[in-house]
Amino acid sequence: MRSLTALPVFNEVQYVDAVLDQVTRFSSAVLVVDDGSTDGTADLLDARNDILQIRHPQNRGYGAALHSAFRFARQQRYDVLVTIDCDGQHEPQRIPEFVRKCDRFDIVSGSRYLEDFAGDSAPPEARWRINQQITHALNQRLGLSLTDAFCGFKAYRVEALRNLDLSEPGYAMPLELWVQAVAAGLRIVELSVPRIYLDESRSFGGSLDDAQTRLRHYYQVIERSMRAFEIGDQDVQQPLYAASF
């Protein structure tokens, strides 16, 4: 299968070169979506000749960066798209395993909570609680059996992406993704990955840095997405097949 690994990047000058040095070892095609970085990240990217680039003139959000990667993968006719974060919290050597699982699944989603690894980091408390609440809500509302709704380490069968019409620009994009995946009947599997937290501080954008505001926003995105695709709790008669390995 012809695969592409894409990294959404915003102000990652501290990590970008080291992460890309590893990603390019395990992926023959690497795309960086620079989402309006202003800290020197763009200069480091321009100095490399082993990556493809898309650059947003202004910061548009994590989800918007992934939308650009999805479009690129479709336009260039890749078979599999892997997404991995650029903050050092994912292990690039696992990329081939994600790609291989796309021979049987449409979405392969990393999970930091499916099993424990030696040396796992303790997650930031507020982020862990929100992840657990939203993951439970998605499972109850959509008939899924996820353990980690938000992990950015994923692989997608590119042909399956044509069934999605994603518009959420920020960190809530995965919630819209899960709703649309259920509506499209996509095959989903989780793949265990270690919990690695190098920097517990993260801005989710303005008022969303407040945990309760962010949680309310996430619930609103789920409700809005379900209404848009005319999905109600009563419509989920059987759980979507979501095996876990």
N, C-alpha and C positions, 0 to 999 in steps of 0.2 A: 504494500500500500504506500502511496505517495503522501507523506505527512509533512505538516508545518507546525512549528512551535511558536506561539505568539506570547509576547510579554507586554502587558500594559504598564507604562512607566510614567511616573510623575515625581520629579525632584528626588531621584535615587542616586545622586552622584556618589554617595558613600558605598553603594553595593553594585552598581550596574556593570562595571567591567568584570569584577570577580564572578558575578552570576553568569554573565554572557560567556565568559571563558569556559564555564562548566556546561552550560546549555548547548553550546556549539559542539561539544564532544559527543553529545548523545542525540543530536538532531541535525540532519543534513540541511534543513532549511529553517531559518530563524527570522521572525518578524518582530520588530520592536515598534509599538505604537506609543510615541512620545506625546503625552497628553498635556502639552504646553509647559514643559519644564522650564524653570528660570534659574536653576542653581548650578549650571555648568554641565548637566547631564547631556544636553544636546551636543556640546562640543566633544564629549567622550564618544558619543555615538557616531558622529561624523568622522572621527579618526579611525573607525573600524571599517574593514572591507569584507567582513564575513557575515554581515547581517543585511536584511531588508529593513526599510524604514517607512513608517507613515508618521507624519507630524501634524498635530493639531495646533494651530496658531495660539489658541487660548485653552486653558484647562476646561474640559467639558465633563469630566467625571469618569469613574472607573467603568461603569456600564457603557458609556459612549466609546471608550477606548476598545472595549471588547466588540462592540458593534462594528467598528472599523475593521477589526481582525476577522470577524465573521464574513464581512463583504469581500475582503481580499481573498480569503480561502475559497469562497464560492467562485469568484471571478477567475481565479488562477487554477481552478479545477483540481484542488487537492482532495484527497480521499479522507484524510483525518486531520483535524485541527486540535492541537494540545494547547491549553492555556496554563501559564505558570507565572506566579508573581515574581517581582524583581527585588524583593526585600530580604532574600536569603532564607526565607522560611520554608522553602520547598527544596526537595532533593532532585536535581536534574537527572541523576542516574536512573530514576524511576520512569522517565519519559517512555522508553521502549515498551515497558509493561503496559502503560496506558494505551499506547498505540495498538498493541496486540489485541487488547480486549475489545477494540472497536470492530473486530471481525464478527462479533456476536451481539454487540450492544450499540445503541445510538448515542448514549451519553455515559461516559465513565467518570464518576465523580469521586475525588479524593475525600477521605474521611479521617479526621484526626481523633475520632472517638470510637471507631469500630473496634480497635484493639490498642493495647498499650505497647510501646516500644521502650527499650532501655534508654534512659537519658531524656525521656519526654519532658518538655517544659510544662509548668503549670500555666494554664491560660489566664489572661486577665479576667478577673471575677465578673465584671459587668458584661463583657463581651461573651463570656461563657454562658451566663444566665440568659442573655437575649438569644443566643444561638439555640440553646435548649428549648426555650419557649416557642420560638418560631419554627424550629424543626418539628416539635410536637404538633403545632397547629397545622402545618402542611400535611403531616401524616394523617391527622384526623380529618381534615377537610378534603384531601385529595386521594386518600387511600394509598399513600406511599409508605415506605418503610425506611426512610432516611435516618441517619445518625448525625449528619453534619450538613446543614442547609447552605453553608456559606463558603466552604473551602474553594479557593480559586484555582486549585490544581485539578484540571479536568481534561477530558478528551471527548471530541464530538465527531461523529460520522458526518462529514460535510454535507452529504446529500440530505441528511435529516434536518439540517439547519434551514433548508428551504421551507420547512413546515412552520417556522417560527417568524413572528413579526414583533421583535423586541424594540422597545422604545425607552425604557427606564434608564436614565443616564448615570445614576449613582450606584452606591453599594447595595441598593435594594434590587438591582437587576436580576440576581439569581432567583428571587422570589417570583418575579414575572416569568422567568425561564421555566421553573417547575410547573407553574400553572399551565403554560402553553405546551410543555412536554406531555402532560397528562391529556390535554385536549387533543393532541396529535397522536396519542397512543405510542409514544416513543419508548424504546427498551432502555432501561436504566440499571446500572450496577454501581455499587460503591467499591472503592479500592482503598485499603488501609494505607495511611501515610503517617509519619511521625509528627508529633506536636513540637514545632520549633518556633519560639518567640524570642527574637533578638532585640526587638525594640517594642515595648508594650504601649508606647504612645502612638496614637493614630488620630488624624482629624477626619471625621466623616462629613464635614462641611457645615459650617455655621451652627444653627440650632441643633443639628443632629449629633453634635458632640455631647449633648445631654442624653444620657442613656434612656430615660423615660420617653423623651421626645422621639428618639430614634426608634424605640420599640413601637410607639403608636404609628409612626410613619410606615414601618414594615407591615403592620397589620392592615393599614390603609392600602398599601400596594397589593397585598394579597386579595383584598376584597375587590379593588378596582379591576384587577386582572381577571378574577373569576367572573365578574359581571360582564366584562368585555367579551369573554368567550362563552358566556351563558352557561357557566358551570355552577351548579349548586351542590351542597353536600349530598343531597338525595340522588344526584346523578352518578355518584361513584358507587356502583354496585359491588364491584370486586376490586381489590387492590391492584394497581398497576404492578406488573412483575418487576420487582426491584431486588434482584439477588445481591448478596453481599459476600465478598471473598476476603 
